[in-house]
Amino acid sequence: VLVRLFLLGADEPRDRAESALPTAGIDALVDNGVVEPTPAGGFRAALDIRPHSDGAVDLLVVSDQDAALRAGPVLPDHVLGIGGASVSLA
């Protein structure tokens, strides 16, 4: 469920999302902008959460979703994820 939700960008029904995230609670994740409700009553990721390793440290990197996945313009406070552009800046 978490792979489908955060890595594949799939919509997940409430019961599956709640089962996969029991400690945080789906309503708290909505309130904090981690997931958002869908018109069908399920949930989709509102953030991009991806694993990353530099060989010494394993991390979960949280960023805004790619502009191609979101409706509307990119906001001025957009957080870039790990990719070609951000890696070249490091």
ChimeraX commands (.cxc) that place a marker at each C-alpha (Angstrom):
marker #1 position 0.00,0.00,0.00 radius 0.5
marker #1 position 2.78,2.45,0.91 radius 0.5
marker #1 position 4.66,1.74,-2.33 radius 0.5
marker #1 position 1.50,2.26,-4.37 radius 0.5
marker #1 position 0.61,5.41,-2.45 radius 0.5
marker #1 position 3.99,7.19,-2.24 radius 0.5
marker #1 position 6.15,5.71,-5.01 radius 0.5
marker #1 position 3.59,4.92,-7.70 radius 0.5
marker #1 position 1.16,7.75,-7.00 radius 0.5
marker #1 position -1.87,5.46,-6.83 radius 0.5
marker #1 position -5.11,6.28,-5.04 radius 0.5
marker #1 position -5.80,3.98,-2.11 radius 0.5
marker #1 position -9.13,3.24,-0.42 radius 0.5
marker #1 position -9.54,4.50,3.16 radius 0.5
marker #1 position -9.40,1.04,4.77 radius 0.5
marker #1 position -6.09,0.14,3.09 radius 0.5
marker #1 position -4.53,3.53,3.85 radius 0.5
marker #1 position -5.62,3.31,7.50 radius 0.5
marker #1 position -4.26,-0.25,7.82 radius 0.5
marker #1 position -0.90,0.78,6.35 radius 0.5
marker #1 position -0.57,3.88,8.55 radius 0.5
marker #1 position -2.17,2.93,11.90 radius 0.5
marker #1 position 0.11,4.91,14.21 radius 0.5
marker #1 position -0.08,8.24,12.40 radius 0.5
marker #1 position -3.76,7.96,11.55 radius 0.5
marker #1 position -5.11,8.95,8.16 radius 0.5
marker #1 position -6.94,12.04,9.42 radius 0.5
marker #1 position -3.74,13.43,11.00 radius 0.5
marker #1 position -1.89,12.80,7.73 radius 0.5
marker #1 position -4.56,14.76,5.84 radius 0.5
marker #1 position -4.39,17.59,8.38 radius 0.5
marker #1 position -0.60,17.76,7.96 radius 0.5
marker #1 position -0.62,17.66,4.15 radius 0.5
marker #1 position 0.96,14.23,3.74 radius 0.5
marker #1 position -2.03,12.69,1.94 radius 0.5
marker #1 position -5.17,14.20,0.45 radius 0.5
marker #1 position -8.67,12.79,-0.05 radius 0.5
marker #1 position -9.79,11.79,-3.53 radius 0.5
marker #1 position -13.26,12.35,-5.02 radius 0.5
marker #1 position -13.85,8.58,-4.82 radius 0.5
marker #1 position -13.38,8.57,-1.02 radius 0.5
marker #1 position -9.83,7.24,-0.98 radius 0.5
marker #1 position -6.50,8.98,-0.50 radius 0.5
marker #1 position -3.49,9.94,-2.59 radius 0.5
marker #1 position -0.04,11.18,-1.61 radius 0.5
marker #1 position 0.29,14.95,-1.33 radius 0.5
marker #1 position 4.08,14.72,-0.90 radius 0.5
marker #1 position 6.84,12.73,-2.56 radius 0.5
marker #1 position 8.55,10.38,-0.10 radius 0.5
marker #1 position 11.43,8.34,-1.52 radius 0.5
marker #1 position 14.25,6.25,-0.13 radius 0.5
marker #1 position 17.78,7.48,-0.89 radius 0.5
marker #1 position 21.22,6.21,0.02 radius 0.5
marker #1 position 24.63,7.74,-0.55 radius 0.5
marker #1 position 26.35,4.52,0.48 radius 0.5
marker #1 position 26.95,5.66,4.04 radius 0.5
marker #1 position 23.48,6.80,5.12 radius 0.5
marker #1 position 19.99,5.56,4.22 radius 0.5
marker #1 position 17.31,8.26,4.24 radius 0.5
marker #1 position 13.70,8.94,3.41 radius 0.5
marker #1 position 13.63,12.17,1.41 radius 0.5
marker #1 position 10.41,14.19,1.58 radius 0.5
marker #1 position 9.70,16.80,-1.10 radius 0.5
marker #1 position 6.84,18.32,-3.01 radius 0.5
marker #1 position 5.51,16.20,-5.84 radius 0.5
marker #1 position 6.93,16.74,-9.30 radius 0.5
marker #1 position 5.16,19.55,-11.15 radius 0.5
marker #1 position 3.99,17.05,-13.79 radius 0.5
marker #1 position 1.96,15.23,-11.12 radius 0.5
marker #1 position 0.21,18.29,-9.69 radius 0.5
marker #1 position -2.37,20.64,-11.13 radius 0.5
marker #1 position -1.55,24.33,-11.31 radius 0.5
marker #1 position 1.70,26.27,-11.23 radius 0.5
marker #1 position 4.69,25.41,-9.06 radius 0.5
marker #1 position 4.58,27.56,-5.93 radius 0.5
marker #1 position 7.53,29.75,-4.87 radius 0.5
marker #1 position 8.17,27.53,-1.81 radius 0.5
marker #1 position 8.32,24.31,-3.90 radius 0.5
marker #1 position 10.72,21.76,-2.39 radius 0.5
marker #1 position 12.73,19.98,-5.08 radius 0.5
marker #1 position 13.19,16.24,-4.72 radius 0.5
marker #1 position 16.31,14.21,-5.39 radius 0.5
marker #1 position 16.99,14.03,-9.11 radius 0.5
marker #1 position 19.41,15.17,-11.76 radius 0.5
marker #1 position 19.14,18.88,-11.00 radius 0.5
marker #1 position 19.33,18.63,-7.22 radius 0.5
marker #1 position 22.15,16.06,-7.25 radius 0.5
marker #1 position 24.25,18.29,-9.49 radius 0.5
marker #1 position 23.86,21.11,-6.94 radius 0.5
marker #1 position 25.15,18.98,-4.07 radius 0.5
marker link #1:1,2 radius 0.2
marker link #1:2,3 radius 0.2
marker link #1:3,4 radius 0.2
marker link #1:4,5 radius 0.2
marker link #1:5,6 radius 0.2
marker link #1:6,7 radius 0.2
marker link #1:7,8 radius 0.2
marker link #1:8,9 radius 0.2
marker link #1:9,10 radius 0.2
marker link #1:10,11 radius 0.2
marker link #1:11,12 radius 0.2
marker link #1:12,13 radius 0.2
marker link #1:13,14 radius 0.2
marker link #1:14,15 radius 0.2
marker link #1:15,16 radius 0.2
marker link #1:16,17 radius 0.2
marker link #1:17,18 radius 0.2
marker link #1:18,19 radius 0.2
marker link #1:19,20 radius 0.2
marker link #1:20,21 radius 0.2
marker link #1:21,22 radius 0.2
marker link #1:22,23 radius 0.2
marker link #1:23,24 radius 0.2
marker link #1:24,25 radius 0.2
marker link #1:25,26 radius 0.2
marker link #1:26,27 radius 0.2
marker link #1:27,28 radius 0.2
marker link #1:28,29 radius 0.2
marker link #1:29,30 radius 0.2
marker link #1:30,31 radius 0.2
marker link #1:31,32 radius 0.2
marker link #1:32,33 radius 0.2
marker link #1:33,34 radius 0.2
marker link #1:34,35 radius 0.2
marker link #1:35,36 radius 0.2
marker link #1:36,37 radius 0.2
marker link #1:37,38 radius 0.2
marker link #1:38,39 radius 0.2
marker link #1:39,40 radius 0.2
marker link #1:40,41 radius 0.2
marker link #1:41,42 radius 0.2
marker link #1:42,43 radius 0.2
marker link #1:43,44 radius 0.2
marker link #1:44,45 radius 0.2
marker link #1:45,46 radius 0.2
marker link #1:46,47 radius 0.2
marker link #1:47,48 radius 0.2
marker link #1:48,49 radius 0.2
marker link #1:49,50 radius 0.2
marker link #1:50,51 radius 0.2
marker link #1:51,52 radius 0.2
marker link #1:52,53 radius 0.2
marker link #1:53,54 radius 0.2
marker link #1:54,55 radius 0.2
marker link #1:55,56 radius 0.2
marker link #1:56,57 radius 0.2
marker link #1:57,58 radius 0.2
marker link #1:58,59 radius 0.2
marker link #1:59,60 radius 0.2
marker link #1:60,61 radius 0.2
marker link #1:61,62 radius 0.2
marker link #1:62,63 radius 0.2
marker link #1:63,64 radius 0.2
marker link #1:64,65 radius 0.2
marker link #1:65,66 radius 0.2
marker link #1:66,67 radius 0.2
marker link #1:67,68 radius 0.2
marker link #1:68,69 radius 0.2
marker link #1:69,70 radius 0.2
marker link #1:70,71 radius 0.2
marker link #1:71,72 radius 0.2
marker link #1:72,73 radius 0.2
marker link #1:73,74 radius 0.2
marker link #1:74,75 radius 0.2
marker link #1:75,76 radius 0.2
marker link #1:76,77 radius 0.2
marker link #1:77,78 radius 0.2
marker link #1:78,79 radius 0.2
marker link #1:79,80 radius 0.2
marker link #1:80,81 radius 0.2
marker link #1:81,82 radius 0.2
marker link #1:82,83 radius 0.2
marker link #1:83,84 radius 0.2
marker link #1:84,85 radius 0.2
marker link #1:85,86 radius 0.2
marker link #1:86,87 radius 0.2
marker link #1:87,88 radius 0.2
marker link #1:88,89 radius 0.2
marker link #1:89,90 radius 0.2
view
